[in-house]
Every structure is written in C-alpha cells, then in structure tokens.
Amino acid sequence: MFRLLPWEYGVRNLLRRPVRTILTLLALAVVIVLVFVVVGFVRGLERSLAVSGDSDVVLVYSLSAAENIENSAIAARTPGLLAANLKGIQERFGVKHVSPELYLGTRVEAGEASGAGLGLVRGVGLTAPLVRRSVRVIDGDWPDSGEVLVGKLAAAKLGAEASALAIGNELEFEGRTWRISGHFTAGGASYESEIWCPLADFQQATKRQDLSLVALRLTPGGSPAEAQLFCKTRTDLELQAVGETAYYASLQQHYKPVRMLAWLVVALVAGAGVFAGLNMMYGAVAGRTREIATLQALGFRRRAVLLSIVQEGVLLAATGSLFAGAVALWLLNGLAIRFTMGAFTLRIDSTAILIGCGVGLLLGVVGSLPPAIKALRAPVAESLKAI
Amino acid sequence: MYQKMTVAALGLLTMFAGCSEPSTTVSHDDSSAVAPHVVATSEPSGAVPVGQARESVEDGEEVVLVGVVGGSSQPFVDGLAAFTIVDPKVPYCAPEEGCATPWDYCCEQDQVKDNIATVKVVDESGNPVATDARELLEVEELSTVVVKGAAERDEQGNLAVLANQVFIRPGE
C-alpha cells in the first residue's frame, strides 16, 4: 500500500532550519516581486491604452501625422466644417459635442525644487468634458485664462514632486506662467499625465492658429464611418478620422515590442528564479541524505519521500508568493511610471496576481524536483552511511 | 495546527488569484444586403483616368473613371462601400523597395493631391452602401478599378463618384 509521509513532517522540516528557510523564502519572494513588477508594468500599459479609447469618440487629425497626434496640424475651421457636415454628432441643448484641441509635448518648469521636465499640454475648450467623459475635476476649478488643470499623473510625467503641482502653484511653459487651478483624473486614461489649459491661451502662447485634432462624440451606437467618408471626400483638407478605440489599439500595436520585451523579462526572471530555487533546494536536500535514506528504510516509498520534498518546496514558494503578493499590492500597485506617451500606473490586478503566484508555485515544484530525484536515486545502504 | 495554517495560506493565495474585474466586449455589425448589379461583369467603356476627370468633369455628370485603389495608408472607409482611387499614371513604391503600404504613395504625395477621387458605391436611393467595399467588391489596395456613376464636385475641386457600377480589372 502506498503510504504518504505525514503533512506535518514537511512543515516541521521547514521550521527545523529556520535560517535556511527564511533565506530561501526571501530569495523566492524577491524573484516573485520582480515578476510582479514586470507583469504590473505590462498590465498598467495595456490598461492605460485600453481605457483611453471611447467607442463613441472619433478623432479627426492630419493625414500626414500617421499615428502621432503631436505631429498633426489642421485648419482652425475644421471643427465648424465637421459640425456642419456630419449628422451623427451628439448634440444636447444646442451644443454639438465637438472638441477642438491643440496638443503638444513641451518643456514645463514646475518650480525651482522640481526643475523642468517634458510635459504633455492640451489646449481645450469648454466642450472637451462633453467629449472626454472620463475626465473628472477632483479638486479646484476648471481653468480660466492663464490657468491650467493638472492631471493626476502629470507630476510623474514631469518627474516632479506632487506638492510642486498643488493648486495655486505656478508652471512655466511656452514662455508664459500658468497658475494651477485644479486637478483631474480620467479613470486611468492617458490624459491623466497631461496638463490642460484654455485653447485660445495656448494658441497665443505657441503662436499657432491651427489645431492638432478635433475629437467628436457620436450619438450612441454611431459609427466613425460618416466622419471617415467626409475626410475621404474632402481630400483638400488632408484629414483622417479614426475611432478613438482604434487609435489606442494601434498604439497597443506600436508598443507591442515593449510588451514582448517585458514578457521576455518575466520569462528570464522566472528562469533565473528556477535556477536559484534549484540551487537552494539542492543545498537543502544534500544535507538530508541520511534522513531520506532512513525514511526509505522505514518503509516509505520513494514517491512518498519525493512528494514530501516537493510539498516543502511548494509550501515555501506559496508563502513567498503570498508575501510578494502583499508587497506588490500595497507598495507597487498604483506606482506612477513615466513613459514616452505620458505616464501610467503599475497595475497589480487579478491577472498579475495569477501570473506572479503561478510563477512562484512553479518555482517551488520545478526547483525541488531535480534535487529530490537525485537524492532518491542513491542506494539506501550507502546513503545511510553518508555524513 | 501546521496543516491548518498551510491550508489557510493556500486558500488565501487562491482567493487573490480569483479576484477579477468584469470585462465588456462591444461588437458592431453594420453589414446590409447588397444589390449584385453593382459589380460589373464587363468593363464599362470610355473610362478616363482620375487626373483627367478632375480637370473636366462637372458636378452631376455621368462619368466612367479608372484608378488604382490607394492614396493613403487606409484608402477604405470601414463599414461603408467607399474608398479612394488614384490616377494610374502616378507611380507607387515598387515591391522591391520594401514599403509596407505602397498604396499610400508616400513618395509621390504631391502628385496624389491632384489625381485622387473618392468612390462611394450607392444603392438605388443614392445612399452609400453600408457594407465594407472589401467585402462587397472583393477589392483590395492597389487593385485597378473602373467605376461608373454620377460625379460630385465641390468648390474646392474635390471629385467623388456616386458609383452604381464597379469593374475590377483582373490581374491588376
């Protein structure tokens, strides 16, 4: 009959060598935290791009700008033309939901302590919140002339302290000083790393009369096709219309190499972790050759001993996973990361937890199997004599 | 005692992994029935190239145009039977140049401006057919097409054709 070793045997074994157990636990936890960092990075980037797109919003910008709206320059009359020619634009109380915007990356001074950083500034009008519905002013007011509204992640994008962007403080960009009137969030969308200011002021400051883009909100269930057809028909305007969801999906493709690289890092970190685990488990098992042989002499089958050793490894890895998971949730989740397109937060969501803990448990199993098999292959009589 | 603690730890781990957020998927299908007579079985006679047509055609005039599907990286309108065509005389990147989207005429944008027209395949009531041209006509970028229909001109000199017949030249 196949008899397993008692469950407590493996648990007690771990507690018999507390220093080795704690060191192994810490090493495993560090590896799993690293996995969480990389997976959280990928999930945060994906999430930021996914929530930035609204299926009812269409972006109209220059045909020559390809996928980079910062390079776009379109005529100032474009919003009026679009509003007059497209029937599918949402309209309430006589106001068409059309948002003309000027968008560019520029050097922003956030006070002497924080210095200057590359910020993303969007000149907007009062119709912007009608189109960008995820935007919420969380404190302060909508900006008047000479004022700016600062996104939740703008400080991370600028590399400045959050206190430098407090209401009432001043920013300098495009040769002007701007007072911070309030802060906004956007549900994790990419605008959260931006600074918004009145469109007319921004056009004056940049000495530009054109726009970067026009964002349109369609009636519910509307299709971007009408706007696309308008742009194709008015070839003289050299415009393109792209659904906002499709636009951010194309950015997902643009950042695919970065995401692939991040997954490669996950694989490499996990691989390194397996080797570290193997090393530790070889050390742990090598010192127990006599004990393992004694168990076999007592009548426990090799499979039972193997299971007990794997149980120890998995138990240690599970504890390390929980520890790393707690660290990731409390310390890493929501950490702002500066990136070329703005900033986003590390996201330790259910998928990240599943991957991190899965890798952790895998380390436990894969790390403990080879040394256990090696120890069990040795003849019992010889092993009993081992020092 | 140890067993209970271990089971609790593993249970907690499973609970972490089980947390998930609801996901939403939106699907949209605008396809509609298509009149088969739109696809011509033989080439309409008297086709003129797009560049020539832009110089002479009046608004409302019946025209037959020949052109190459292209003019931008995405010449088709998603969900509608509409696309842009460029005069066949305008050269595009040869395959050996390795351009991923030769139909955007990236090297000849100056010429495209005066040699481009929009084709809108319309139904009997004159509205654009709500099926993607790639599905409706089995046409693709850089296909040479001959379209017949009413010309639509505006003050800016743009040319569109409300096409009721489309012929795709085989092998081109």
Interface residues (C-beta under 8 A of the other chain):
Chain A: W7 E8 V11 R12 S55 L63 S64 A66 G221 S223 P224 A225 Q228 L229 K232 T233 R234 T235 D236 Q240 L315 A318 T319 S321 L322 G325 D349 S350 T351 I353 L354 C357 G358
Chain B: Y2 Q3 M5 T6 A9 L10 L12 L13 F16 A17 G18 C19 S20 E21 V26 H28 D30 G71 S72 S73 Q74 P75 V77 D78 G79 L80 A82 F83 T84 Q109 K113 I116 T118 K120 P128 A130 E152 D154 Q156 G157 N158 A160
